[in-house]
Amino acid sequence: PALAPSQRPWYRLARDSAGLQLTAAYEMAGLPESGVSLAQKLSEGQGVVGVDLVFSAFDAFAHASMEGHEGGVLVTDEKGALLSRYADAAYAQPPLTRLESLAGSANGFAAAAAALAQHEGSSIQTVQGQEMVFARSAVAATPATRLWVTAFSPVAPFAAPLRAVQRELLWLALGALLLILPLAYFLSRWLGRMLGGLVQQAQRIQHGDLSGDAMPASPIAELQALCTAQHAMKLALRERSQALQEAMRQLSCLVDSGRQLAERRTSVEVAQQCVASACALVGASSAQLWRREGSDQLRLVAESHHPDLPATAWAQAPSIACADGGVPSDPCATVFLRREPLVHSRGQGPALDLGAQARVAQWLQMQGAMAVPERALDALIAVPILLGGTQADGVLVLLNPRQAQDGSAGVQEAVAGAQTLAAQAGIALENLALAQSQEDFMTALIKLIAGAVDAKSDYTGGHCARVPELARMLAEAASATDSGPLVDFHFSTAQQWREFHIGTWLHDCGKVTTPEFVMDKATKLEVVYNRIHEVRMRFEVL
């Protein structure tokens, strides 16, 4: 039978260790594949939050990274064990086995990658008779654990065309030299300089230098075609590199957002963290978070701006009606009721009602964007915040995400990022609600015990209800004291006040088991009956 989550290795590892932990590879429970888990103990020590990372997702990442290029990608842990791999058929023999050590692999390309050890950078090595370029980089999975990504590709596709053209041109120059020696001499020098520039450019590309936008020009058609192809290759590599860096930035932002949300202890802190993360993740100029108020209203609880914009305080925003029935025209109400994302961009999407237009105008006026009205609103994205995956709790609204400048594909990426943040916020809010309900239940149970103690005796009835109020007033007066023996006494956190409050309610809980003849005695010597007669009898005997 499957182990309970609290009995699994990732749970025990996070429970017994501080900070974010990365488990070793293992077979996922309920899944036909293996992977690793990221887990971290909650700050209160009452639970663990974990994320499963399956190796099939690593393989898909490696495959997408090498699409259209020769070579392969290997992902290893700090001990050199292979977690994920992808390579063209020419470089995948003998086959690589997951979790095997690269240093002992029969595959020459994997063994050469292991020789790089745990050092970032690139190098050229000869493997199986051909020159290969290896590039190695570390990815911090946790503050104490890194994963290593190694990519390799043959050098020949980069240098072979240049060398072939160079040899051809040198033969032509030699023939011209035999015919017209002076002309051949000057021509060879001119071509040598041109080819030298191309070779230098190829070497810069080989070493990862993709700077420069100017394309070299040549009156020779073949050289011009080579310059054009080389320039296009450089631009494509630079675009892929920038896209990979942006993806890594977004992934890092999402991981950091999840960690920050897990540390928040109030719904207001969760809302503020969510909108701040939204601006950082998708580059939104502004972000708002609306939450349910009552049964048919949405209220603005948090907002944030892009760091480059002035931090102007919001005016009190009106609530938005979102009652079921009819056709809502406000974007927030529409998203809340339908539980589906909504996108409005440059004449696309549903029309904005007057209330929504006023809020957008307030956004733009705050940012000083009203001077260019035709460019003021690139995109408006609203996604629902769901509790338990089904119950709508609020709406996250983003204005002018940076990806919207890249067309529909960029807008879809922004929507996906906003949905991920909304899901993280929903989980954090749901956890806070569960924790609050647990605290309310314990408080009600404690008051029930105190009420039972008060109801047990008419002589002490109401005592357990009066002591908490009197103790609170005394504690507040003692905390406010700035001189005397109580000057160092104070409760600095809400948890300390809660513990003190619980103690005052439970100070007489032992009376639940105290016999009635002890609690309800009418005289000081009474037990089951009045023993004053025994005292009188003793004196009479004496």
Salt bridges, closest charged atoms under 4 A:
ASP16 OD1 - ARG15 NE 3.21
ASP59 OD2 - ARG85 NH1 4.00
ASP59 OD2 - ARG98 NH2 2.88
ASP209 OD2 - ARG204 NE 3.15
ASP213 OD1 - ARG238 NH2 2.39
GLU246 OE2 - ARG249 NH2 2.78
GLU246 OE2 - ARG402 NH2 3.42
ASP256 OD1 - ARG259 NH2 2.50
GLU263 OE2 - ARG259 NH1 3.56
GLU293 OE2 - ARG299 NE 2.91
GLU303 OE1 - HIS305 NE2 3.10
ASP308 OD2 - HIS306 ND1 3.61
ASP330 OD2 - ARG359 NH2 2.69
ASP378 OD1 - ARG346 NH2 2.58
ASP393 OD2 - ARG291 NH2 2.83
GLU469 OE1 - ARG472 NH2 2.97
GLU476 OE2 - ARG472 NH1 3.16
ASP508 OD2 - HIS463 NE2 3.25
ASP508 OD2 - HIS507 NE2 3.35
ASP508 OD2 - LYS511 NZ 3.19
